Amino acid sequence: MNLNEFMDVNKQKRLDELFDFLRIPSVSAKSEHKKDVLACAEWLSKHLNGIGIESKIMPTGGHPVVYAEKMVSPNKLTILYYGHYDVQPPEPLELWKTAPFEPLIEDGYIIARGATDDKGQLWTHVKALEAYTATGRDLPVNVKLLIEGEEEAGSENLERFIRENADLLKADIIVVSDSGQFGKDKPAVTYGLRGLAFVEVKITGPNRDLHSGSFGGSIANPINVLGRIIGALHDENGKIAIDGFYDDVKPLTDWEKKQFAALPFDKNEYLAKTGSKGLFGESGYSVLEQIWGRPTLDVNGITGGYQGEGAKTIIPSWATCKITMRLVADQDPLDICDKAEKYIRKICPDYVSCEVTKHGGARGVVVPTEGPWLEAAGRAIKTGFGIDPVFVKEGGSIPVVGTFKEVLGLDTLLLGWGQSDDNAHSPNERFALKDFERGCYASLALIDELSKVKV
């Protein structure tokens, strides 16, 4: 039996196994599920051992990592697969069509928490590896798997784990499937991710809330001051006003502009998804250029004063806001946090106190678009999906990709099989059965295509 025949005859078996995987409520963010997260790690490790990939559970300061490997020859290329076995909390439960950890198939979709983020996508690679071991064929590559249990809770312990186990994780290329296609029947290779920087701002005026009749007009209102500061973070064209913010931002290449412009982007469909009345962003750039190739700054929340029922006529003592900045490649999150603090302090009036708390963040990442890795990935995707992939960037962040580059010196292939409407992190998370199957065959082809790359 050849590899594709094995995949063909085991379609139902791998789906049944995925359902077993999905039934484990491995919610990393909730302490009440600590035993479930461990049980999921144990189940996964046992399964990997059972298909001939030597696996062990490795402790961290929180939920454990499942590490597995099959080393065929020191002369062969080594692939490091990354994924996560933990999932988001399922609430609100009343909005689910089914119990979130009782998977079902409806209208061609697998519906369950973790279906696409990330158990279903991870499973495509596990089953591709099994095709080799189950048919008695030697893998044409060495493989390592790093599967964490804290991705949905912030990956608090992952960077330390990678740094402490850098020798164990040595490889030639990293493969991650935790993203999506560009659209229906539009598979994609993601070659860039934005980074992230995070600060909090607190403006303090009087030492307590004051009566607005007795003191209003003579004592500054911290909410008013904070509002003016927030308003001064952008200019009228949507450009970020922080001094030096764009110093390390490289312009989009002509190749990128052509790639983005050729994609079938529908502005009206995009707006319909958001419910917004119109578009707004940095002028001079298309929507895809704005979200894939330009940095941003957003206020995520504001707190201060009285917000209960009815009126309370006060000048509040303080007001705070949380600000995140999406960064492009070459921007340093620590440097950006410093520049944000300096600018905010500069524009803050001296009749209030200003406190800026800097939380750092993650660097943006770009994988070279010319070279054997992406070419191999493109061929594998065409084998699995029957369609040439498009090359896209992602506006969000996957911090571990930056860590892999910094610590291990490795690029990452971001090959997502899901769709933007798969309801990841939402009720009724789903994964099209068609996309799951095509992902399995693309994952199988990827092993062969990467084995041909000369390093």
Order of alpha helices (4+ residues) and beta strands (2+ residues): alpha-alpha-alpha-beta-beta-beta-beta-beta-alpha-beta-alpha-beta-beta-beta-beta-alpha-alpha-alpha-alpha-alpha-beta-beta-beta-alpha-beta-beta-alpha-beta-alpha-beta-beta-alpha
